[in-house]
């Protein structure tokens, strides 16, 4: 029996035209697969609105978060008004929307009541989870209206996580039990579960979220524990690209990537995929396809154990913001490395991964990234926390904190091709390099530089990709 899991992002769910595409894809694929599971994001931009509502609640701005709730209600009701739904389904959806938004306001009020940090984080996750709960109900209703037995399933009922709110990690054994208990009976009855992505719950039942882009991670975990045959990620671009198409107009689709290449590409800034989603697929040897919901006939990008070529090649280039620590004189980095690790864990609920470290007789440099799952607010929070911590030890820690760019070239077998790394450096021209490191996977090389030089560096490395033709490898 063949099983396909498909994830749909917010960009394809926010308009009636996008929903028509989603419906058509599900109806078409249901003819070729014995079992389908759908995982959905919130509508485009809704998660940001919910995060803003939670932050307004923290400063007890009732007018602000009530305004956001009203806007969300108007947006979702306007969308379902455009859909060909019977009145009973439309009335049920409207009642669900009102119930979920009423719960949202209750959680915002609870946050406003001067809670301590742990409880506040728990209720913030409950607020942010509303977006996926709204969209899953809309998709399930649309499927039922068109003769497909869709059922909305709350991710909090099937995904068991730790209690790191805002960036939770799934526990696979209890999740596997819950997924099979909840979804297997539906699949056996030819029903299509529409699961809320991004959302989980602790063993005690407290709602958690998996970080920015966490719907991908949900889809990956569910695919793995269900023993699915493939996972398809539907987005609004034709696949994984050689560079950000908003920056490089000549960016092209990468036909094939290995799991390691895809993981590095996601970690170093390709926002199409969640960085942590690749590990479960790798362990299960489960193929992943990234496709365009508006051009479903396109092949997209296939991610599997086989990268589609044995020769070393640069396949993509990314640029992200990073934090750098500088010391005016040489000395051991041990103390500051521990400081960074401890501050990262407490501030963001994650452990540090030092990416670039260089030291000379006159200076020392340390650079690390904040995964995109934390968003820009993660960078700001960490920069502030590090500044406060270092102010406590001005003599022991005479470091300065800078915001820098980390430009990363990604491809296969880079450790075997020093001449290729030399060409990457040549592509940087006269750009000043603060530090450079080959990734532990041997599929990436990262270069730290001033933020103003990032666009030029990306263009230089991307030109190397185009001239070598490695994007079609």
N, C-alpha and C positions, 0 to 999 in steps of 0.2 A: 504494500500500500504506500503510495507516494504522498508526501506531505510538503507543502510549500508555506513558508511564513513570509508575509509581505508587510513592510513598514511604510507608512505614508506620512510625509512631513507636513508641517503647517502651511507651507507655501501652496500646496495642492488642495488644501481643505477649506480655504477661506472664501472661496467664491463658488457660485453655482456652476460655472464652467469647469472649475477644477474638480468639483464633486462629481460632475458628469463623467469626467475622465476616470476618476477613481472607480465609479460604478461600472463603467465599461471594462476596465482592466480586471476587476474582480469577477464580473460575469464571464469574461473570456477565459480567464485562467481556471475558473471552476470546471470548465469542460475538459481540462487536461490533467488536473491533479485530483486525486481522491479526497484529499483533505486540505483545507485552507485555514490559516490563522492570520488575522489582520491586527497589526499594532499601529496605533495612531498617536500623533502629537496633538498639542493644542493648536488652534488656529494661529496663523502667522501673527506675531507681535503680542499675543495674549499673555504668554509667560512673563514678558517684560512688564506688562500692565499689572499683573498680579504681584510681582516683586515690588513694584512701586507702591501698590496698596499696602503690602506688609510693612514697608519702610515708613509710610505715612502713619500706619497704626502705631508704630514704635514711638512716634512723637505725638501720639494722641490727636492726629489731624483727622477728625471724624468726617468733616466735609470732604476732604480729599479722597479718602478710601471709599466713601459712599458714592462720590461722583464716578470713580472708576467702576464700581459695581453696576451703576446705572448704565454706563457706556457699554460694558460687557453684555448686559441684558439686551440693550438695543441692537448691538451688533449681531448677536446670535439669533434673536428673533427675526431680524431683517433677513438673515441668511435662510432660515427655514421657511420664511414667507415666499422665497423664490423657488423652493423645491416642490416637486409634484407629489405632495403628501395628502392623504385623506385626512379629514377633520379629526377623527379620533387620534391618529398618530400625531397630528400637529398639536392637539390639546395636551396629550401626554408629554410631548417634548417641552412645551411651554411650562407645564407644571414641574418637570424635572429641572429646567433652567432656574425657575424661581426658587425651588427648594435648595439647589446647590448654592445659589447666590445668597440666600438667607443664611446658610451655614457659613459661607465666606464672611459675611458681616459679623456673625457671632465670633468667629476666630479672630477677626481684626479687633473686635472689642476686647477680647481676652488678652491679646498682645498689648493693647493700650493700657491694661490695668497693672502696669509696673511689675511685670513678671520678671523672675530672674532669667538669666541667659539661656539655660537649658530648656526651660518650658517655652520661652519665647521662640527658640529655634524650632521646636516641635510644632507649634501653631503656625509658624511661617511656612513650613512644609505643607501643612493642611491647606493654607491659603493658595499656595502656588499649584497644588495638585488639581484645583478646580478646572483648569483649562482643558486638560486631557479628559476629565470626566464629562465635560460638556460635549467635546467633539466626538467621543466614542458613542454617545447616545444618538447624536445626529446621524453618524454613519450607519449604525445598526438600524435605525428607523428607515433610512433611505434604502438599504438593502431589502428590508422586509416589504416595503412598498413595491419593490420590483421583483417580488417572487423569490427572493433569496433569504434564507433563514438566518439572519444576522442577530447576534445577541451581544449586548454590551457587557464587558467583564472588567471589573475594577482591578487594576494591577496590584493594589494593596491586599487583595484577597489571594493572590497567587505568588507574589514575589516577596520572600522573607529576607530582610536585610539586617545589618548592624544598626546602631543608633547614631551614626555620624550624619546628622541632619544636614541636608543641602548637598551632600556628596557621599551617599550611602553605598555600601558594598553588599551585593547579594550573597546569601548563604545557599550553596547549591543543593545540598542534600534535602533540607526542608522545602526549598523552592520546587525541586523536582517532584516531591510528594504532592504538594499543593497544585502544581500545574497539571499533573496527571489526574488527580482527583477531580479538578474543576473542568478541565478542557477535554480530556479523553471521552467522557460520556457525550459531550456536545458533538465532537467530531464523529463518533460512532453513529449518531443520529442525523448525520449530514447537515449539521448546523455550522455556521461560520462564526467563531468567537471574534469579537472586536475588542481588543484589549487596550486599556489605557497604558501608553508608554510612560517612562519617566518616574512612575510612582511605585513605591513598595511599602512595606510596613515591617516594624520590628516584631519579634515573637510576642510581645505584649500588645500588639495591635496599633501602635502609634504610627501615623503616616510618615513616610520618608520620601525624599526625592534623590535621584541619582546624579545630579549635576547637569550642567548645560549639555544639550544633545543626548540626554539620558534615554530617550525613546529608542535610539539605536541599540543601546546597551540592553534594554528590556527585550527587544526583538532577538538579540544575539543569545541571551540567556534562555529565553523560551525555546528558540530553535534548537539549542544544544540539549536541553533536558527532555524535549519532546522527541528527539531523534529525527528531526526534519531532514529532508533531502537537500533543500536549498533555502537560503534567505535572500530576499530581494529588497533592496532599499530604494524606494521611489523618491526622487527629488525633482528640482526644477532645472537641472543641468544634465548634459548627456552622459555624465560619468565622472570618474576621478580625472582631474585635469593636470596638465603639466605645470600649470601655475594658476593663480587666482585670475579668472577671466575678467574680473573687474579692474585688474591692474595690467595684465598682459593680454592685449586683444588677440594675439596670435596663439593663445593657449589652446591646446588640443586634448582630446580624450586619450587616456592611456588604456589600451585594450586589455592588458593583463598586468596584475601585480601579485607578488607573493604575499602571504600573511604578514611577514616581517616588514616588507616595504609599505604595505597599507597601514600597519600599526605606526610606523615612524612618520608616515605622511600625515596621519591623523594627529599624532602627538605634537608634531611641530607645526600645526596650524591649519591643515585642511579641514574646514568646518563641516564637510559633508558627513564625516563619520566621527563617532565618539571614540576617543583613544582607547578606552578599556574594552570596547566591544569585540576586538579581534581575538583576544585570548581564548574565550570559550569556543569560537569557531575553529581556531587552530587545533585545540585539543580534540575536537569532534571531527576534524577534517571535513568541515561542512562548507561548501562553496558559497560565496557571497557575490551577488550581482548588484551593481549600482546603475540605475536606469532613470530616464527622464519620463515623468508622468505625462508630459505633454507631447512626447515623441516615443511612444512605447515600442515602435517598430525598430528603434535603434538598439544596437547590441549592448551599449554601455561598457562598463568595466567589470571584468571577472577577477575576483580575488580568490586564490586557491593556493595549494602547496606548490604548484608549478608556476613560476613567474613568467614562463613563456620565452625564455632565452637563457643561455648559459654564460654569455659574455658579460663582462662588467659594463654597466651603462648607467648614465644619469637619466632618470625618468621624470623627475619633478623638482621644483624649487619652491620653497615657502619662506615667508618672513613673518615673525611674530615679535611682540614686545617682550622684553626680559628685564630682570633686575640684575645689576652688577654692583659688586662691592670692590672698592679700591683702597689700597693702603699705600701711603706715601713712601714707606721704607720697607725693605725686605723683612721677612719674619715668618714664623709658622702660621699656617692657616687652620691648625687644629681647633683652636678656640672659636674662631668665627664660624667654622663649618658646623660645629656642635650648636652654636647659637642659631644659625640659620635653620638647621634641622628641627630644633625644638620649637622655634617660632613658627615655622611652617606648619608643624603638626597641630599646635594649639590654635593658630589663627584660621587655618583652612581645612583642618581635619585630614591632612595628608602628610606623607613623609617627603623629605627633600631628595632631589636627585641632582647632584652637582654635574653640570654638563661641560663646563669649560673652566679650567684653572691654569693660570700661567704665572710664573714668578721669575724675576730677574734681580740683579744686584740693586736696582733702584726702585722697583715697584712690584706690587702683587695685584692680582686680578682674579675675581671669582664671579662666575655668571651662572644663573639658573633660571628656569622658566616656571611659569604658573600655568598649568593645563587650561585650555580654553573652556573646560567644564565649569571653571570658576568665574568666567566673564571678566570684564574690566574692573568690577568691584573687588574681585579677588586680588588683583594687582595693587589697587589702591589700599586695601586693608592691610596687605602684607607690608607694603612700603612704610605705612604709618607704624605698624607694630614693630618692625625692625628698627626704625628710627627711635622709637621710645625705648626699646631694649638697649640699644647702643648708648643712649644718653646716660644710662645707669652706670656704664663702665667706660668713661671717656679716655682713661689712660690705657686700659687693657685692650680696648677695641677702637683704635683711631682710624676707623674706616669711614669712607663716604659712600652714599647710596646713589646710584645713577640709574636712569631708565635708558636702556639700550635696545638695539635691534639684534635679533638672532636670525640669520639667513641660513637655511639648511638645504643642501642638495641631497636628493634621495634616489637610490638605485641599488642594483644588485652587485654583490661581490666587489665592493669598493676597496677592500683590504688587499685585493689581488691586482690592483691597477693603480700604482703610484703615478703613472703618466696621466691618468684621468684626473686624479686629484690635483696635479700640477696645472692641468687645463682649467679646472675650476678656479684655482687661485689666479691664473692669468686672466680669466673672465672678470675678475674684480678690479682689474686695472690699477689705478692709483689710490683706491680706497684704503684708509688706514684700518688695519685689523687689530682688534684688542685681544683676541684669543681665538683658538681653533681647536676642535676635537672631533675625532672619529667616533661615531656612536658605538655602543656595545654590541649592537646587532650587525655591525659592519655594512649596514645599508644606508648610512647617513653620515654626512660631514657637516658640522655646524660652525659658522663663523660669526663672532660677535663684532659689532661695529656701531658707530653713531647712527641714531635713528634716521637722520637726514640722508644717509647713504644707502638705505635699504632698497629703495626703488631702483637705483642704479645697479646695485649688486644683483637683484633679481633679474633685471633685464639682461645683464651680462651672462649670467648662468643659463637663463632660458634660451638665449641665442645659441649657446653651446648645445643645448638639447635639440633645437631645431636643425642645426647644421649637421649634427651627428645622426639624426634620424632615429634616436633611441626611443622616442615616444611610440614607435611602432614595433619595438622589439618584442 
